[in-house]
Amino acid sequence: MRLRFVFLPIAATGPRDLVERALQLLVGLFLYGVALGLMVRGGIGVAPWDVLALGVAGQTGIGYGAVTVLVSVVVLLLWIPLRQRVGLGTLLNALLVGPSADLALAVIPAPSSVWVGAPMFVAGLLLLAFATGLYISADFGPGPRDGLMTGLVRRTGWPVWIVRTLIEGGVLLVGFLLGGPVGVGTVLFAFGVGPLVGWFLPWMTRLRTVRSRQLARTPAP
């Protein structure tokens, strides 16, 4: 068995629409990495997957961004028995988010106090939800972690919330045992990311749909 590297169906109206979607994907993934950097710098805890990444980074001495990429690769390997299809967005997600986060960490200074760090974390959470809506609505395929969840839901028949809870809980436990930072930010992420993405994603999808329809009505030069 092997991963099936394919371009997932994309409802593009023409070359310009495809180019705009590709740029939207790249901007979304870059901003996603910046958002992770902001939340890490906030110093009040991070998302479960980042607890794992920072725990592994602390144990191995490998940089956070590089560990994020390696974790994405491992997650993609878990797609093999699930027979998930890998799209362009999946690959770029795995390869670009980690370096973008490292770049953000290189230029964003550590906060002087928790009163600066907490708003920094909240800003990162908001930016992450926006970036998620941006890159998913580009319609180039799910990210490695999202695809793992949907693949397990399809194969097991379990509800999404059970699968998501088991994945996030397991990742959080392993990361915590490795020394990853768990704090109030971890709780804020757990309860805040779903509603925020639930607002941003439909909004960005509507904007993308309207723009694609506009391009469809525009005569080719």
Backbone as a chain_set.jsonl record, in Angstrom:
{"seq": "MRLRFVFLPIAATGPRDLVERALQLLVGLFLYGVALGLMVRGGIGVAPWDVLALGVAGQTGIGYGAVTVLVSVVVLLLWIPLRQRVGLGTLLNALLVGPSADLALAVIPAPSSVWVGAPMFVAGLLLLAFATGLYISADFGPGPRDGLMTGLVRRTGWPVWIVRTLIEGGVLLVGFLLGGPVGVGTVLFAFGVGPLVGWFLPWMTRLRTVRSRQLARTPAP", "coords": {"N": [[0.839, -1.194, 0.0], [0.354, 2.31, -0.606], [0.741, 5.893, -0.422], [-1.573, 7.868, -2.211], [-0.794, 10.147, -4.447], [-2.404, 12.731, -5.68], [-4.075, 15.267, -7.611], [-6.648, 16.755, -6.086], [-10.124, 17.127, -6.97], [-10.917, 20.33, -8.124], [-12.948, 23.1, -8.153], [-12.4, 25.039, -10.306], [-12.771, 27.916, -12.405], [-11.227, 28.625, -14.486], [-7.883, 29.43, -15.74], [-7.108, 31.802, -14.337], [-8.667, 31.726, -12.023], [-7.667, 29.41, -10.87], [-5.02, 30.185, -10.357], [-5.462, 32.24, -8.504], [-6.607, 30.762, -6.433], [-4.43, 29.152, -5.753], [-2.603, 31.076, -4.816], [-4.079, 31.974, -2.645], [-4.064, 29.659, -1.089], [-1.281, 29.475, -0.464], [-0.835, 31.892, 0.943], [-2.587, 31.479, 3.081], [-1.418, 29.217, 4.351], [1.06, 30.272, 5.074], [0.27, 32.295, 6.876], [-0.894, 30.66, 8.767], [1.347, 29.397, 9.884], [2.583, 31.667, 11.001], [0.659, 32.274, 12.907], [0.918, 30.059, 14.626], [3.479, 30.599, 15.593], [2.984, 32.98, 17.025], [1.295, 32.001, 19.061], [2.976, 30.204, 20.373], [4.988, 31.957, 21.271], [3.419, 33.401, 23.015], [3.38, 32.054, 25.453], [1.586, 30.851, 27.236], [0.738, 28.293, 27.028], [-0.042, 25.886, 24.446], [-1.569, 24.586, 21.38], [-2.728, 21.118, 21.231], [-1.256, 19.544, 19.241], [0.982, 21.114, 18.993], [1.978, 21.062, 21.55], [2.942, 18.471, 21.485], [4.866, 18.742, 19.382], [6.652, 20.659, 20.476], [7.407, 19.274, 22.744], [8.791, 17.065, 21.622], [10.774, 18.515, 20.287], [12.133, 19.616, 22.487], [13.171, 17.303, 23.655], [14.835, 16.238, 21.715], [16.377, 18.246, 20.595], [15.997, 19.175, 18.079], [14.78, 21.717, 15.899], [11.695, 23.546, 16.413], [10.079, 24.094, 14.107], [11.114, 22.236, 12.251], [10.467, 19.846, 13.546], [7.699, 20.038, 13.442], [7.262, 19.699, 10.703], [8.244, 17.059, 10.431], [6.438, 15.664, 12.071], [4.136, 16.052, 10.572], [4.789, 14.547, 8.314], [4.898, 11.974, 9.431], [2.218, 11.723, 10.178], [1.07, 11.732, 7.645], [1.976, 9.263, 6.739], [0.354, 7.658, 8.251], [-1.929, 7.884, 6.838], [-1.853, 5.944, 4.908], [-2.938, 3.236, 5.499], [-5.516, 4.16, 5.703], [-6.223, 4.902, 3.235], [-6.348, 7.471, 2.153], [-6.541, 10.235, -0.096], [-3.957, 12.282, -1.319], [-3.613, 15.675, -1.731], [-2.435, 18.672, -3.449], [-2.589, 20.793, -1.626], [-2.359, 19.379, 0.746], [0.287, 18.411, 0.751], [1.743, 20.846, 0.626], [0.904, 22.01, 2.981], [2.08, 20.277, 4.858], [4.767, 20.835, 4.381], [5.246, 23.626, 4.517], [4.144, 24.986, 6.743], [5.627, 24.558, 9.136], [8.289, 25.776, 8.599], [7.315, 28.422, 8.249], [6.356, 28.972, 10.805], [8.771, 28.863, 12.238], [10.057, 31.073, 11.092], [8.401, 33.112, 12.021], [8.849, 32.868, 14.79], [11.468, 33.678, 14.837], [11.381, 36.404, 14.396], [9.481, 37.504, 16.077], [9.473, 38.918, 19.205], [9.991, 37.596, 22.558], [7.374, 37.881, 24.953], [7.159, 40.448, 27.483], [5.72, 40.052, 29.767], [2.977, 38.141, 31.197], [0.751, 39.595, 30.645], [1.213, 40.677, 28.239], [1.795, 38.414, 26.777], [-0.585, 36.848, 26.853], [-2.598, 38.307, 25.291], [-1.161, 38.105, 22.914], [-1.254, 35.377, 22.41], [-4.04, 35.06, 22.029], [-4.383, 36.634, 19.752], [-2.915, 35.079, 17.985], [-4.505, 32.777, 17.953], [-6.89, 33.731, 16.786], [-5.848, 34.5, 14.296], [-4.996, 32.005, 13.373], [-7.444, 30.646, 13.042], [-8.589, 32.226, 11.033], [-6.655, 31.848, 8.997], [-6.939, 29.105, 8.618], [-9.536, 28.95, 7.508], [-8.94, 30.326, 5.179], [-7.007, 28.737, 3.754], [-8.291, 26.251, 3.539], [-10.643, 26.864, 2.135], [-9.567, 27.374, -0.312], [-9.506, 24.959, -1.552], [-7.714, 22.765, -2.173], [-7.299, 20.316, -1.051], [-7.22, 18.547, 2.133], [-5.37, 19.328, 5.201], [-2.64, 17.411, 6.712], [-3.369, 16.565, 9.386], [-6.123, 17.076, 9.506], [-6.976, 15.374, 7.485], [-6.302, 12.903, 8.577], [-8.154, 12.738, 10.638], [-10.67, 12.801, 9.235], [-10.335, 10.519, 7.698], [-10.224, 8.473, 9.634], [-12.773, 8.743, 10.713], [-14.307, 7.954, 8.526], [-13.48, 5.283, 8.18], [-14.003, 4.039, 10.655], [-16.581, 4.739, 11.355], [-17.267, 6.157, 13.551], [-18.497, 9.029, 15.438], [-17.533, 12.399, 14.528], [-16.725, 14.026, 16.677], [-15.868, 12.227, 18.632], [-13.678, 10.918, 17.427], [-12.006, 13.145, 16.919], [-11.572, 14.019, 19.55], [-10.232, 11.805, 20.673], [-7.898, 11.741, 19.103], [-6.747, 14.327, 19.555], [-6.577, 14.261, 22.353], [-4.855, 12.065, 22.796], [-2.52, 12.947, 21.481], [-1.99, 15.233, 23.003], [-1.464, 14.078, 25.527], [0.863, 12.526, 25.042], [2.602, 14.573, 24.238], [2.668, 16.138, 26.584], [3.871, 14.328, 28.387], [6.367, 14.3, 27.257], [7.288, 16.713, 27.953], [6.189, 18.989, 26.823], [4.688, 22.299, 26.627], [1.883, 22.872, 28.561], [-0.979, 24.695, 29.261], [-3.165, 27.431, 30.223], [-3.651, 28.413, 27.735], [-3.808, 26.155, 26.162], [-6.273, 25.123, 26.915], [-7.905, 27.264, 26.103], [-7.499, 27.083, 23.357], [-8.59, 24.55, 22.834], [-11.331, 24.93, 23.332], [-11.895, 27.154, 21.839], [-11.019, 27.109, 19.134], [-12.671, 25.577, 17.434], [-15.337, 26.897, 17.264], [-14.386, 29.352, 16.2], [-13.134, 28.665, 13.734], [-15.411, 27.588, 12.63], [-16.83, 29.875, 12.107], [-15.137, 31.475, 10.446], [-14.518, 29.776, 8.24], [-16.955, 29.174, 6.651], [-17.469, 31.819, 5.88], [-15.143, 32.58, 4.402], [-15.355, 30.669, 2.401], [-17.722, 31.423, 1.115], [-16.904, 33.934, 0.097], [-14.896, 33.068, -1.665], [-16.392, 31.545, -3.441], [-18.106, 33.48, -4.565], [-16.182, 35.083, -5.817], [-15.134, 33.273, -7.699], [-17.35, 32.871, -9.294], [-17.613, 35.427, -10.367], [-15.286, 35.524, -11.929], [-15.944, 33.524, -13.713], [-17.87, 34.768, -15.212], [-16.425, 36.661, -16.493], [-15.166, 37.593, -19.599], [-12.697, 35.791, -21.458], [-9.446, 37.144, -22.196]], "CA": [[0.0, 0.0, 0.0], [1.136, 3.545, -0.664], [-0.055, 7.104, -0.515], [-1.974, 8.219, -3.564], [-0.555, 11.559, -4.654], [-3.265, 13.162, -6.772], [-4.674, 16.575, -7.478], [-8.052, 16.584, -5.787], [-10.971, 17.948, -7.828], [-11.022, 21.725, -7.735], [-13.96, 23.733, -8.993], [-11.845, 26.26, -10.876], [-13.467, 28.358, -13.608], [-10.252, 28.919, -15.509], [-6.515, 29.608, -15.231], [-6.984, 32.874, -13.353], [-9.253, 31.241, -10.778], [-6.725, 28.438, -10.311], [-3.882, 30.939, -9.82], [-5.906, 32.927, -7.292], [-6.759, 29.755, -5.384], [-3.092, 28.733, -5.337], [-2.066, 32.159, -3.985], [-4.844, 31.93, -1.396], [-3.523, 28.526, -0.334], [0.051, 29.805, 0.05], [-0.982, 32.925, 1.975], [-3.218, 30.85, 4.235], [-0.46, 28.368, 5.049], [2.052, 31.154, 5.701], [-0.353, 32.914, 8.05], [-1.087, 29.597, 9.763], [2.623, 29.268, 10.579], [2.751, 32.87, 11.825], [-0.245, 32.121, 14.047], [1.55, 29.134, 15.564], [4.568, 31.325, 16.241], [2.406, 33.9, 18.007], [0.791, 31.259, 20.216], [4.133, 29.684, 21.111], [5.596, 33.095, 21.947], [2.527, 33.862, 24.074], [3.879, 31.469, 26.687], [0.548, 30.424, 28.187], [0.277, 26.997, 26.556], [-0.246, 25.819, 22.996], [-2.494, 23.555, 20.915], [-2.208, 19.766, 21.494], [-0.217, 19.116, 18.302], [2.188, 21.895, 19.266], [2.531, 20.478, 22.774], [3.74, 17.335, 21.026], [6.024, 19.21, 18.613], [7.598, 21.296, 21.38], [7.954, 18.216, 23.59], [9.795, 16.344, 20.824], [11.891, 19.441, 20.067], [12.895, 19.71, 23.727], [13.86, 16.045, 23.933], [15.789, 15.881, 20.653], [17.201, 19.376, 20.182], [15.605, 19.592, 16.734], [13.969, 22.921, 15.936], [10.244, 23.381, 16.437], [9.561, 24.029, 12.743], [11.512, 20.963, 11.645], [9.667, 18.792, 14.176], [6.346, 20.174, 12.904], [7.281, 19.049, 9.39], [8.411, 15.623, 10.63], [5.173, 15.142, 12.581], [3.215, 16.024, 9.435], [5.169, 13.406, 7.476], [4.45, 10.767, 10.133], [0.757, 11.675, 10.058], [0.777, 11.321, 6.269], [2.185, 7.808, 6.66], [-0.834, 7.032, 8.835], [-2.977, 7.916, 5.82], [-1.738, 4.81, 3.996], [-4.002, 2.24, 5.711], [-6.825, 4.797, 5.592], [-6.431, 5.103, 1.795], [-6.67, 8.862, 1.892], [-5.886, 10.833, -1.249], [-3.128, 13.434, -0.963], [-3.674, 16.763, -2.694], [-1.369, 19.675, -3.408], [-2.688, 21.508, -0.359], [-1.874, 18.498, 1.819], [1.753, 18.414, 0.721], [2.255, 22.165, 0.98], [0.646, 22.167, 4.41], [3.098, 19.535, 5.596], [6.109, 21.35, 4.152], [5.412, 25.07, 4.653], [3.694, 25.55, 8.023], [6.75, 24.533, 10.082], [9.217, 26.881, 8.332], [6.66, 29.705, 8.5], [6.35, 29.15, 12.253], [10.14, 29.18, 12.634], [10.312, 32.457, 10.691], [7.686, 33.974, 12.968], [9.552, 32.825, 16.075], [12.735, 34.397, 14.7], [11.181, 37.859, 14.34], [8.578, 37.957, 17.147], [10.184, 38.83, 20.493], [9.276, 37.009, 23.694], [6.655, 38.932, 25.699], [7.777, 40.861, 28.745], [4.9, 39.562, 30.876], [1.808, 37.388, 30.771], [-0.231, 40.563, 30.161], [1.524, 40.827, 26.816], [1.75, 37.09, 26.175], [-1.958, 36.357, 26.699], [-3.175, 38.874, 24.067], [-0.425, 37.564, 21.771], [-1.828, 34.054, 22.145], [-5.385, 35.241, 21.483], [-4.207, 37.1, 18.377], [-2.499, 33.918, 17.214], [-5.655, 31.887, 17.797], [-7.759, 34.344, 15.789], [-5.176, 34.412, 13.004], [-5.001, 30.609, 12.954], [-8.784, 30.322, 12.547], [-8.715, 32.907, 9.742], [-5.786, 31.17, 8.034], [-7.546, 27.807, 8.326], [-10.586, 29.201, 6.539], [-8.34, 30.783, 3.921], [-6.378, 27.676, 2.975], [-9.246, 25.182, 3.238], [-11.564, 27.321, 1.101], [-8.882, 27.319, -1.605], [-9.969, 23.677, -2.11], [-6.634, 21.949, -2.714], [-7.117, 19.127, -0.238], [-7.092, 18.795, 3.57], [-4.065, 19.19, 5.812], [-2.375, 16.049, 7.211], [-4.115, 16.229, 10.6], [-7.546, 17.034, 9.165], [-7.204, 14.161, 6.706], [-6.265, 11.759, 9.49], [-9.435, 12.703, 11.344], [-11.752, 12.404, 8.332], [-10.107, 9.13, 7.3], [-10.63, 7.599, 10.737], [-14.23, 8.798, 10.8], [-14.851, 7.14, 7.436], [-13.173, 3.861, 8.361], [-14.556, 3.503, 11.901], [-17.987, 5.063, 11.505], [-17.48, 6.88, 14.807], [-18.765, 10.46, 15.267], [-16.353, 13.249, 14.393], [-16.247, 14.559, 17.954], [-15.146, 11.174, 19.349], [-12.384, 10.735, 16.764], [-11.194, 14.341, 17.17], [-11.19, 14.022, 20.965], [-9.237, 10.758, 20.885], [-6.642, 12.162, 18.472], [-6.187, 15.474, 20.27], [-6.237, 13.84, 23.707], [-3.661, 11.227, 22.735], [-1.38, 13.804, 21.128], [-1.719, 16.082, 24.16], [-0.865, 13.27, 26.585], [2.243, 12.209, 24.661], [3.374, 15.814, 24.288], [2.848, 16.514, 27.986], [4.862, 13.415, 28.963], [7.668, 14.673, 26.701], [7.679, 18.015, 28.491], [5.605, 20.092, 26.081], [4.014, 23.275, 27.497], [0.424, 22.821, 28.681], [-1.419, 25.786, 30.117], [-4.496, 27.951, 29.966], [-3.778, 28.562, 26.289], [-4.231, 24.859, 25.627], [-7.722, 25.052, 27.142], [-8.512, 28.253, 25.213], [-7.475, 26.539, 21.997], [-9.51, 23.419, 22.747], [-12.721, 25.376, 23.307], [-12.087, 28.31, 20.965], [-10.676, 26.966, 17.723], [-13.805, 25.054, 16.678], [-16.27, 27.966, 16.91], [-13.768, 30.371, 15.351], [-13.04, 28.113, 12.381], [-16.779, 27.448, 12.171], [-17.273, 31.17, 11.595], [-14.287, 31.945, 9.357], [-14.514, 28.902, 7.065], [-18.076, 29.467, 5.743], [-17.31, 33.174, 5.349], [-14.135, 32.555, 3.357], [-15.864, 29.855, 1.305], [-18.663, 32.263, 0.366], [-16.137, 34.916, -0.662], [-14.221, 32.38, -2.757], [-17.417, 31.151, -4.405], [-18.515, 34.695, -5.277], [-15.081, 35.491, -6.693], [-15.054, 32.318, -8.801], [-18.462, 33.157, -10.207], [-17.252, 36.649, -11.09], [-14.31, 35.151, -12.946], [-16.627, 32.728, -14.735], [-18.625, 35.678, -16.084], [-15.496, 37.568, -17.162], [-14.691, 37.015, -20.857], [-11.244, 35.576, -21.567], [-8.827, 38.177, -23.042]], "C": [[0.876, 1.247, 0.0], [0.189, 4.727, -0.717], [-0.369, 7.408, -1.97], [-1.838, 9.725, -3.737], [-1.329, 12.008, -5.895], [-3.658, 14.61, -6.539], [-6.164, 16.373, -7.267], [-8.881, 17.498, -6.673], [-11.129, 19.357, -7.276], [-11.967, 22.422, -8.699], [-13.459, 25.067, -9.526], [-12.585, 26.609, -12.156], [-12.506, 28.653, -14.739], [-8.894, 29.126, -14.899], [-6.393, 30.679, -14.159], [-7.541, 32.437, -12.001], [-8.3, 30.268, -10.092], [-5.529, 29.14, -9.679], [-4.278, 31.643, -8.522], [-6.07, 31.953, -6.139], [-5.395, 29.307, -4.861], [-2.453, 29.792, -4.446], [-2.774, 32.202, -2.632], [-4.345, 30.808, -0.501], [-2.196, 28.891, 0.31], [-0.02, 30.859, 1.152], [-1.583, 32.327, 3.242], [-2.248, 30.005, 5.031], [0.624, 29.203, 5.732], [1.484, 31.781, 6.972], [-0.607, 31.896, 9.149], [0.201, 29.414, 10.571], [2.898, 30.461, 11.479], [1.882, 32.777, 13.075], [0.332, 31.168, 15.084], [2.687, 29.811, 16.31], [4.071, 32.278, 17.308], [1.942, 33.154, 19.251], [1.93, 30.673, 21.04], [4.793, 30.804, 21.903], [4.731, 33.593, 23.108], [2.874, 33.296, 25.433], [2.836, 31.035, 27.692], [-0.013, 29.049, 27.81], [-0.016, 27.044, 25.075], [-1.247, 24.709, 22.673], [-1.888, 22.159, 21.131], [-1.104, 19.32, 20.542], [1.087, 19.872, 18.534], [2.804, 21.526, 20.614], [3.422, 19.301, 22.407], [5.008, 17.793, 20.322], [7.079, 19.834, 19.523], [8.206, 20.289, 22.351], [9.035, 17.433, 22.876], [11.012, 17.23, 20.596], [12.766, 19.548, 21.316], [13.7, 18.463, 24.031], [14.982, 15.748, 22.938], [16.748, 17.005, 20.279], [16.929, 19.829, 18.758], [14.693, 20.807, 16.848], [12.478, 22.632, 15.844], [9.656, 23.236, 15.034], [9.884, 22.715, 12.07], [10.714, 19.805, 12.236], [8.238, 18.834, 13.651], [6.237, 19.509, 11.537], [7.368, 17.536, 9.546], [7.126, 14.979, 11.153], [4.154, 15.04, 11.452], [3.513, 14.836, 8.525], [4.706, 12.095, 8.113], [2.936, 10.609, 10.02], [0.359, 11.247, 8.651], [0.984, 9.822, 6.077], [1.0, 7.047, 7.246], [-2.024, 7.058, 7.88], [-2.991, 6.638, 4.974], [-2.806, 3.757, 4.256], [-5.404, 2.824, 5.606], [-7.204, 5.075, 4.136], [-6.937, 6.51, 1.485], [-5.918, 9.352, 0.659], [-5.17, 12.114, -0.84], [-3.193, 14.47, -2.074], [-2.505, 17.717, -2.546], [-1.383, 20.433, -2.086], [-2.178, 20.697, 0.809], [-0.354, 18.55, 1.904], [2.322, 19.762, 1.152], [2.018, 22.475, 2.45], [1.744, 21.509, 5.222], [4.464, 20.204, 5.519], [6.302, 22.818, 4.534], [5.056, 25.63, 6.026], [4.838, 25.621, 9.031], [7.755, 25.642, 9.833], [8.598, 28.249, 8.561], [6.618, 30.002, 10.0], [7.741, 29.509, 12.762], [10.49, 30.623, 12.284], [9.632, 33.424, 11.65], [8.398, 34.012, 14.312], [10.86, 33.606, 16.028], [12.551, 35.908, 14.767], [10.263, 38.383, 15.443], [9.295, 37.823, 18.488], [9.323, 38.165, 21.566], [8.587, 38.118, 24.477], [7.315, 39.221, 27.033], [7.009, 40.361, 29.953], [3.713, 38.79, 30.304], [0.731, 38.32, 30.222], [0.013, 40.915, 28.701], [1.375, 39.483, 26.113], [0.343, 36.586, 25.931], [-2.647, 36.963, 25.478], [-2.468, 38.369, 22.806], [-0.976, 36.19, 21.394], [-3.201, 34.178, 21.499], [-5.311, 35.721, 20.036], [-3.79, 35.943, 17.473], [-3.646, 32.965, 16.959], [-6.62, 32.419, 16.742], [-7.151, 34.231, 14.393], [-5.173, 32.984, 12.483], [-6.367, 30.211, 12.396], [-9.022, 30.967, 11.183], [-7.902, 32.191, 8.665], [-6.332, 29.805, 7.652], [-8.662, 27.957, 7.301], [-10.034, 29.58, 5.183], [-7.792, 29.612, 3.121], [-7.342, 26.539, 2.645], [-10.195, 25.604, 2.12], [-10.898, 27.415, -0.262], [-9.118, 25.988, -2.309], [-8.863, 22.898, -2.829], [-6.37, 20.699, -1.883], [-6.891, 19.461, 1.219], [-5.646, 18.722, 4.042], [-3.873, 17.794, 6.379], [-3.232, 15.674, 8.415], [-5.615, 16.154, 10.333], [-7.874, 15.763, 8.384], [-7.162, 12.906, 7.555], [-7.602, 11.615, 10.199], [-10.551, 12.206, 10.422], [-11.588, 10.963, 7.868], [-10.535, 8.151, 8.382], [-12.146, 7.587, 10.91], [-14.855, 7.903, 9.736], [-14.641, 5.657, 7.669], [-13.832, 3.258, 9.589], [-16.064, 3.69, 12.019], [-18.302, 5.795, 12.787], [-17.813, 8.345, 14.517], [-17.466, 11.266, 15.221], [-15.811, 13.666, 15.75], [-15.482, 13.511, 18.747], [-13.751, 10.992, 18.756], [-11.469, 11.916, 17.046], [-10.701, 14.372, 18.608], [-10.1, 12.995, 21.239], [-7.881, 11.163, 20.306], [-5.985, 13.267, 19.288], [-5.766, 15.091, 21.688], [-4.983, 12.989, 23.744], [-2.411, 12.03, 22.444], [-0.982, 14.672, 22.319], [-1.023, 15.302, 25.266], [0.595, 12.95, 26.275], [3.123, 13.454, 24.75], [3.659, 16.262, 25.704], [3.908, 15.644, 28.65], [6.271, 13.721, 28.457], [8.128, 16.048, 27.174], [7.149, 19.201, 27.721], [4.803, 21.004, 26.98], [2.492, 23.155, 27.436], [0.0, 23.916, 29.645], [-2.808, 26.237, 29.757], [-4.73, 28.144, 28.473], [-4.227, 27.277, 25.62], [-5.736, 24.699, 25.764], [-8.445, 26.044, 26.228], [-8.567, 27.74, 23.784], [-8.527, 25.449, 21.849], [-10.957, 23.875, 22.6], [-12.968, 26.493, 22.293], [-11.887, 28.058, 19.487], [-11.865, 26.48, 16.901], [-14.802, 26.133, 16.288], [-15.671, 29.02, 15.983], [-13.628, 29.89, 13.911], [-14.443, 27.961, 11.788], [-17.366, 28.756, 11.666], [-16.472, 31.595, 10.37], [-14.422, 31.095, 8.092], [-15.718, 29.153, 6.144], [-17.961, 30.856, 5.106], [-16.305, 33.2, 4.2], [-14.605, 31.739, 2.153], [-16.856, 30.647, 0.458], [-17.928, 33.291, -0.483], [-15.455, 34.278, -1.867], [-15.21, 31.981, -3.851], [-17.878, 32.346, -5.236], [-17.437, 35.122, -6.261], [-14.976, 34.551, -7.896], [-16.175, 32.549, -9.808], [-18.218, 34.411, -11.007], [-16.272, 36.337, -12.221], [-14.955, 34.343, -14.063], [-17.394, 33.606, -15.702], [-17.736, 36.636, -16.866], [-14.991, 36.93, -18.442], [-13.175, 36.867, -20.86], [-10.648, 36.623, -22.482], [-8.424, 37.609, -24.382]], "O": [[1.986, 1.246, 0.531], [-0.997, 4.587, -1.016], [0.473, 7.227, -2.849], [-2.662, 10.491, -3.237], [-0.944, 11.696, -7.021], [-3.586, 15.117, -5.419], [-6.864, 15.881, -8.153], [-8.394, 18.548, -7.091], [-11.438, 19.543, -6.099], [-11.8, 22.34, -9.916], [-14.036, 26.112, -9.225], [-12.983, 25.722, -12.911], [-12.945, 28.909, -15.86], [-8.737, 29.016, -13.683], [-5.665, 30.501, -13.182], [-6.96, 32.738, -10.958], [-8.145, 30.301, -8.871], [-5.071, 28.752, -8.604], [-3.517, 31.641, -7.554], [-5.718, 32.266, -5.001], [-5.226, 29.106, -3.659], [-1.831, 29.461, -3.436], [-2.144, 32.438, -1.601], [-4.218, 30.986, 0.71], [-1.998, 28.646, 1.5], [0.653, 30.738, 2.175], [-1.138, 32.633, 4.349], [-2.246, 30.062, 6.261], [1.056, 28.879, 6.839], [2.139, 31.794, 8.014], [-0.542, 32.228, 10.333], [0.156, 29.29, 11.795], [3.39, 30.297, 12.595], [2.309, 33.153, 14.166], [0.25, 31.43, 16.284], [2.844, 29.624, 17.517], [4.667, 32.377, 18.381], [2.165, 33.614, 20.371], [1.858, 30.646, 22.268], [5.123, 30.625, 23.076], [5.253, 34.145, 24.076], [2.694, 33.962, 26.453], [3.144, 30.864, 28.872], [-1.113, 28.689, 28.228], [-0.214, 28.119, 24.508], [-1.711, 23.992, 23.56], [-0.666, 22.027, 21.207], [-0.102, 18.766, 20.994], [2.17, 19.336, 18.299], [4.013, 21.661, 20.802], [4.518, 19.148, 22.945], [6.098, 17.302, 20.616], [8.271, 19.569, 19.362], [9.367, 20.417, 22.741], [10.088, 17.162, 23.454], [12.148, 16.767, 20.695], [13.993, 19.567, 21.218], [14.789, 18.546, 24.599], [15.962, 15.086, 23.279], [17.81, 16.753, 19.711], [17.562, 20.768, 18.276], [13.916, 20.911, 17.797], [12.053, 21.624, 15.281], [8.829, 22.356, 14.796], [9.036, 22.136, 11.391], [10.326, 18.886, 11.516], [7.626, 17.787, 13.435], [5.248, 18.838, 11.241], [6.647, 16.803, 8.87], [6.764, 13.881, 10.732], [3.399, 14.07, 11.373], [2.593, 14.191, 8.022], [4.187, 11.213, 7.427], [2.432, 9.509, 9.796], [-0.59, 10.482, 8.483], [0.242, 9.184, 5.33], [0.677, 5.944, 6.807], [-3.007, 6.345, 8.081], [-4.017, 6.289, 4.392], [-3.531, 3.4, 3.327], [-6.375, 2.086, 5.439], [-8.343, 5.434, 3.835], [-7.834, 6.701, 0.663], [-4.79, 8.93, 0.404], [-5.718, 12.931, -0.101], [-2.867, 14.177, -3.224], [-1.689, 17.585, -1.633], [-0.334, 20.687, -1.494], [-1.626, 21.251, 1.76], [0.218, 18.712, 2.983], [3.264, 19.822, 1.942], [2.84, 23.13, 3.091], [2.278, 22.103, 6.159], [5.237, 20.151, 6.476], [7.422, 23.22, 4.846], [5.612, 26.649, 6.433], [5.003, 26.636, 9.708], [8.063, 26.394, 10.758], [9.286, 29.159, 9.025], [6.82, 31.142, 10.417], [7.876, 30.372, 13.629], [11.137, 31.318, 13.067], [10.217, 34.433, 12.044], [8.534, 35.079, 14.909], [11.313, 34.134, 17.044], [13.475, 36.623, 15.157], [10.263, 39.582, 15.721], [9.685, 36.718, 18.867], [8.095, 38.17, 21.49], [9.161, 39.193, 24.648], [7.948, 38.352, 27.633], [7.568, 40.253, 31.044], [3.477, 38.786, 29.095], [-0.108, 37.898, 29.427], [-0.886, 41.396, 28.012], [0.887, 39.418, 24.985], [0.088, 35.954, 24.905], [-3.233, 36.222, 24.689], [-3.094, 38.221, 21.757], [-1.143, 35.877, 20.215], [-3.495, 33.48, 20.529], [-6.082, 35.27, 19.19], [-4.252, 35.836, 16.337], [-3.756, 32.403, 15.869], [-7.112, 31.663, 15.905], [-7.844, 33.909, 13.429], [-5.329, 32.764, 11.282], [-6.441, 29.512, 11.385], [-9.585, 30.342, 10.284], [-8.392, 31.955, 7.561], [-6.209, 29.385, 6.502], [-8.736, 27.192, 6.34], [-10.59, 29.202, 4.152], [-8.078, 29.496, 1.929], [-7.227, 25.923, 1.585], [-10.521, 24.797, 1.25], [-11.59, 27.526, -1.275], [-8.95, 25.892, -3.525], [-9.052, 22.43, -3.952], [-5.309, 20.089, -2.01], [-6.415, 20.554, 1.528], [-4.797, 18.131, 3.375], [-4.847, 17.055, 6.519], [-3.771, 14.568, 8.46], [-6.302, 15.281, 10.864], [-8.92, 15.15, 8.594], [-7.894, 11.951, 7.295], [-8.123, 10.509, 10.343], [-11.295, 11.294, 10.784], [-12.577, 10.258, 7.665], [-11.138, 7.119, 8.088], [-12.734, 6.55, 11.216], [-15.815, 7.182, 10.008], [-15.53, 4.854, 7.387], [-14.19, 2.08, 9.575], [-16.746, 2.915, 12.69], [-19.47, 6.035, 13.093], [-17.449, 8.856, 13.458], [-16.448, 10.874, 15.791], [-14.6, 13.668, 15.968], [-14.542, 13.852, 19.465], [-12.762, 10.921, 19.486], [-10.296, 11.732, 17.374], [-9.546, 14.712, 18.863], [-9.145, 13.284, 21.961], [-6.843, 10.955, 20.935], [-4.819, 13.162, 19.668], [-4.727, 15.538, 22.172], [-4.138, 13.164, 24.621], [-1.37, 11.83, 23.071], [0.203, 14.834, 22.613], [-0.087, 15.811, 25.883], [1.462, 13.085, 27.139], [4.239, 13.405, 25.266], [4.763, 16.718, 26.004], [4.75, 16.15, 29.391], [7.254, 13.439, 29.142], [9.226, 16.494, 26.838], [7.609, 20.322, 27.936], [4.281, 20.553, 27.999], [1.892, 23.321, 26.374], [0.567, 24.044, 30.73], [-3.548, 25.529, 29.075], [-5.861, 28.051, 27.997], [-4.947, 27.309, 24.622], [-6.401, 24.205, 24.854], [-9.477, 25.712, 25.645], [-9.559, 27.937, 23.083], [-9.268, 25.419, 20.867], [-11.723, 23.286, 21.838], [-14.114, 26.754, 21.925], [-12.515, 28.718, 18.659], [-12.048, 26.932, 15.771], [-15.097, 26.286, 15.103], [-16.35, 29.526, 15.089], [-13.963, 30.617, 12.975], [-14.643, 28.178, 10.593], [-18.308, 28.744, 10.873], [-17.045, 32.025, 9.37], [-14.438, 31.637, 6.986], [-15.516, 29.332, 4.942], [-18.311, 31.045, 3.941], [-16.578, 33.775, 3.147], [-14.29, 32.078, 1.013], [-16.839, 30.558, -0.77], [-18.277, 33.505, -1.644], [-15.429, 34.856, -2.953], [-14.903, 32.069, -5.04], [-18.025, 32.246, -6.454], [-17.733, 35.48, -7.401], [-14.747, 35.016, -9.013], [-15.975, 32.438, -11.017], [-18.566, 34.477, -12.186], [-16.422, 36.835, -13.336], [-14.564, 34.46, -15.224], [-17.56, 33.254, -16.87], [-18.195, 37.332, -17.771], [-14.437, 35.831, -18.396], [-12.458, 37.715, -20.33], [-11.282, 36.977, -23.476], [-7.889, 38.331, -25.223]]}, "num_chains": 1, "name": "protein.A"}
